[in-house]
Amino acid sequence: EVMASPLSRTMGSPGGSGQPWGSGAGDPGASALTQFDFSAIDELDPALANGQRVLYDREVPMELRVQAAVDAPQEVGTLEAIRVKVLTVGEGEGLQTVEVELTSENDIFFHHTHSMDARAFRGVQDQQKLMVDFSEYPSVIVRMLNSCIKEPHTHLAVLVLGRDRRAHLDFIQNLEYKFV
């Protein structure tokens, strides 16, 4: 089941009351904010410049771990909400590329991307013995991300950050008796 989520926009109040701006009774700005069309801003997203479409855009809880070297143990991680965008060019059997973009509200310099085309996917498919085709790859990613949101006690996303600025994302499932 692929669930695309529209970009949610929240605006905090300047007084920190938790009420959004323009929510007060009789506030003349209330109607202007609720009627503002954000689609023009969304179209300025540079990720959409190459004909990509947003398939998924949500914050996902991830454990961030740092690994000093390839063969070194990973340090204890911290849990953080990471914004995940899954972008595609093409659909179904005509799928050309899948891109996953990870960003953080807490760190404006945190930006990791993963891009895959059908040729590169075949190599990963062989290496990891995947039983899905490239056309199913985006929906599998979305399903795993949603599992991490809906079932955080059994599904965990772990982003392992290397000192060389490379990273890899592991999806871990706790089966009560074993982590898979």
VOLUMPA-355821 format. One record per residue (C-alpha): residue number from 0; residue in one letter; x, y negated, z. Coordinates in steps of 0.02 Angstrom, whole numbers, plus 50000, padded with zeros to 5 digits. Layout:
// VOLUMPA-355821
seq->NUM	type->A	east->X	north->Y	up->Z
...
***
This chain:
// VOLUMPA-355821
seq->0	type->E	east->50000	north->50000	up->50000
seq->1	type->V	east->50080	north->49838	up->49944
seq->2	type->M	east->50030	north->49689	up->50049
seq->3	type->A	east->50086	north->49521	up->49984
seq->4	type->S	east->50071	north->49385	up->50113
seq->5	type->P	east->50050	north->49204	up->50063
seq->6	type->L	east->50173	north->49083	up->50137
seq->7	type->S	east->50101	north->49023	up->50301
seq->8	type->R	east->50134	north->48844	up->50349
seq->9	type->T	east->50127	north->48786	up->50528
seq->10	type->M	east->50155	north->48611	up->50587
seq->11	type->G	east->50198	north->48577	up->50767
seq->12	type->S	east->50136	north->48424	up->50856
seq->13	type->P	east->50259	north->48288	up->50904
seq->14	type->G	east->50204	north->48297	up->51086
seq->15	type->G	east->50235	north->48483	up->51097
seq->16	type->S	east->50055	north->48520	up->51147
seq->17	type->G	east->50045	north->48665	up->51027
seq->18	type->Q	east->49902	north->48585	up->50933
seq->19	type->P	east->49936	north->48554	up->50748
seq->20	type->W	east->49943	north->48376	up->50685
seq->21	type->G	east->49776	north->48309	up->50630
seq->22	type->S	east->49673	north->48431	up->50734
seq->23	type->G	east->49597	north->48303	up->50851
seq->24	type->A	east->49414	north->48259	up->50837
seq->25	type->G	east->49387	north->48106	up->50732
seq->26	type->D	east->49568	north->48107	up->50671
seq->27	type->P	east->49570	north->48033	up->50495
seq->28	type->G	east->49724	north->48137	up->50452
seq->29	type->A	east->49634	north->48302	up->50486
seq->30	type->S	east->49552	north->48315	up->50316
seq->31	type->A	east->49708	north->48260	up->50222
seq->32	type->L	east->49815	north->48398	up->50298
seq->33	type->T	east->49688	north->48536	up->50273
seq->34	type->Q	east->49659	north->48484	up->50092
seq->35	type->F	east->49842	north->48466	up->50043
seq->36	type->D	east->49892	north->48584	up->49903
seq->37	type->F	east->50060	north->48664	up->49941
seq->38	type->S	east->50070	north->48758	up->49774
seq->39	type->A	east->50171	north->48617	up->49693
seq->40	type->I	east->50303	north->48635	up->49829
seq->41	type->D	east->50306	north->48824	up->49807
seq->42	type->E	east->50339	north->48803	up->49621
seq->43	type->L	east->50501	north->48709	up->49662
seq->44	type->D	east->50573	north->48866	up->49743
seq->45	type->P	east->50735	north->48900	up->49647
seq->46	type->A	east->50707	north->49087	up->49669
seq->47	type->L	east->50560	north->49074	up->49549
seq->48	type->A	east->50660	north->48987	up->49413
seq->49	type->N	east->50703	north->49147	up->49317
seq->50	type->G	east->50525	north->49208	up->49298
seq->51	type->Q	east->50524	north->49297	up->49464
seq->52	type->R	east->50364	north->49317	up->49563
seq->53	type->V	east->50351	north->49333	up->49752
seq->54	type->L	east->50288	north->49504	up->49800
seq->55	type->Y	east->50317	north->49487	up->49988
seq->56	type->D	east->50356	north->49341	up->50104
seq->57	type->R	east->50350	north->49374	up->50292
seq->58	type->E	east->50452	north->49365	up->50450
seq->59	type->V	east->50512	north->49538	up->50502
seq->60	type->P	east->50592	north->49581	up->50669
seq->61	type->M	east->50770	north->49642	up->50637
seq->62	type->E	east->50913	north->49691	up->50746
seq->63	type->L	east->51069	north->49598	up->50690
seq->64	type->R	east->51232	north->49690	up->50723
seq->65	type->V	east->51410	north->49637	up->50686
seq->66	type->Q	east->51540	north->49763	up->50626
seq->67	type->A	east->51722	north->49709	up->50629
seq->68	type->A	east->51783	north->49837	up->50500
seq->69	type->V	east->51708	north->49974	up->50394
seq->70	type->D	east->51764	north->50113	up->50510
seq->71	type->A	east->51742	north->50012	up->50672
seq->72	type->P	east->51591	north->50037	up->50785
seq->73	type->Q	east->51450	north->49911	up->50773
seq->74	type->E	east->51430	north->49785	up->50913
seq->75	type->V	east->51269	north->49777	up->51015
seq->76	type->G	east->51138	north->49686	up->50914
seq->77	type->T	east->51014	north->49547	up->50945
seq->78	type->L	east->50832	north->49551	up->50892
seq->79	type->E	east->50781	north->49407	up->50779
seq->80	type->A	east->50637	north->49365	up->50663
seq->81	type->I	east->50709	north->49362	up->50487
seq->82	type->R	east->50611	north->49293	up->50341
seq->83	type->V	east->50607	north->49422	up->50202
seq->84	type->K	east->50559	north->49382	up->50023
seq->85	type->V	east->50543	north->49520	up->49894
seq->86	type->L	east->50545	north->49449	up->49717
seq->87	type->T	east->50521	north->49544	up->49555
seq->88	type->V	east->50537	north->49517	up->49368
seq->89	type->G	east->50414	north->49627	up->49276
seq->90	type->E	east->50290	north->49752	up->49345
seq->91	type->G	east->50265	north->49941	up->49346
seq->92	type->E	east->50363	north->50029	up->49209
seq->93	type->G	east->50415	north->49858	up->49142
seq->94	type->L	east->50503	north->49811	up->49305
seq->95	type->Q	east->50671	north->49732	up->49266
seq->96	type->T	east->50742	north->49670	up->49432
seq->97	type->V	east->50703	north->49673	up->49617
seq->98	type->E	east->50780	north->49544	up->49733
seq->99	type->V	east->50771	north->49541	up->49922
seq->100	type->E	east->50812	north->49377	up->50007
seq->101	type->L	east->50844	north->49364	up->50196
seq->102	type->T	east->50845	north->49196	up->50285
seq->103	type->S	east->50831	north->49136	up->50464
seq->104	type->E	east->50744	north->48986	up->50540
seq->105	type->N	east->50877	north->48988	up->50678
seq->106	type->D	east->51026	north->48971	up->50561
seq->107	type->I	east->51013	north->48872	up->50400
seq->108	type->F	east->51174	north->48954	up->50336
seq->109	type->F	east->51103	north->49130	up->50356
seq->110	type->H	east->51061	north->49185	up->50180
seq->111	type->H	east->51084	north->49362	up->50114
seq->112	type->T	east->51021	north->49428	up->49948
seq->113	type->H	east->51011	north->49599	up->49869
seq->114	type->S	east->50976	north->49617	up->49684
seq->115	type->M	east->50943	north->49780	up->49593
seq->116	type->D	east->50905	north->49826	up->49413
seq->117	type->A	east->50857	north->49996	up->49344
seq->118	type->R	east->51036	north->50044	up->49299
seq->119	type->A	east->51106	north->50003	up->49471
seq->120	type->F	east->50957	north->50089	up->49552
seq->121	type->R	east->50999	north->50254	up->49467
seq->122	type->G	east->51170	north->50252	up->49552
seq->123	type->V	east->51092	north->50218	up->49723
seq->124	type->Q	east->50957	north->50348	up->49688
seq->125	type->D	east->51090	north->50481	up->49657
seq->126	type->Q	east->51200	north->50429	up->49803
seq->127	type->Q	east->51057	north->50423	up->49932
seq->128	type->K	east->50954	north->50562	up->49853
seq->129	type->L	east->50801	north->50450	up->49836
seq->130	type->M	east->50642	north->50530	up->49770
seq->131	type->V	east->50561	north->50371	up->49702
seq->132	type->D	east->50579	north->50288	up->49533
seq->133	type->F	east->50636	north->50109	up->49508
seq->134	type->S	east->50456	north->50055	up->49473
seq->135	type->E	east->50410	north->50112	up->49651
seq->136	type->Y	east->50561	north->50030	up->49735
seq->137	type->P	east->50476	north->49863	up->49779
seq->138	type->S	east->50325	north->49948	up->49858
seq->139	type->V	east->50438	north->50063	up->49961
seq->140	type->I	east->50534	north->49911	up->50026
seq->141	type->V	east->50372	north->49822	up->50070
seq->142	type->R	east->50302	north->49977	up->50156
seq->143	type->M	east->50460	north->49997	up->50262
seq->144	type->L	east->50460	north->49812	up->50309
seq->145	type->N	east->50276	north->49818	up->50358
seq->146	type->S	east->50311	north->49973	up->50464
seq->147	type->C	east->50442	north->49873	up->50560
seq->148	type->I	east->50310	north->49740	up->50597
seq->149	type->K	east->50164	north->49855	up->50637
seq->150	type->E	east->50258	north->49993	up->50728
seq->151	type->P	east->50412	north->49913	up->50809
seq->152	type->H	east->50431	north->50056	up->50935
seq->153	type->T	east->50454	north->50186	up->50799
seq->154	type->H	east->50522	north->50086	up->50650
seq->155	type->L	east->50672	north->49970	up->50660
seq->156	type->A	east->50763	north->49866	up->50531
seq->157	type->V	east->50947	north->49843	up->50571
seq->158	type->L	east->51050	north->49718	up->50473
seq->159	type->V	east->51235	north->49760	up->50493
seq->160	type->L	east->51343	north->49607	up->50459
seq->161	type->G	east->51524	north->49635	up->50413
seq->162	type->R	east->51665	north->49513	up->50447
seq->163	type->D	east->51694	north->49508	up->50258
seq->164	type->R	east->51524	north->49420	up->50238
seq->165	type->R	east->51444	north->49577	up->50166
seq->166	type->A	east->51295	north->49660	up->50248
seq->167	type->H	east->51183	north->49811	up->50233
seq->168	type->L	east->51007	north->49841	up->50293
seq->169	type->D	east->50965	north->50005	up->50378
seq->170	type->F	east->50788	north->50064	up->50412
seq->171	type->I	east->50782	north->50178	up->50563
seq->172	type->Q	east->50635	north->50286	up->50617
seq->173	type->N	east->50627	north->50350	up->50795
seq->174	type->L	east->50548	north->50524	up->50796
seq->175	type->E	east->50551	north->50533	up->50988
seq->176	type->Y	east->50684	north->50668	up->50980
seq->177	type->K	east->50795	north->50598	up->50842
seq->178	type->F	east->50833	north->50435	up->50749
seq->179	type->V	east->50817	north->50460	up->50560
***
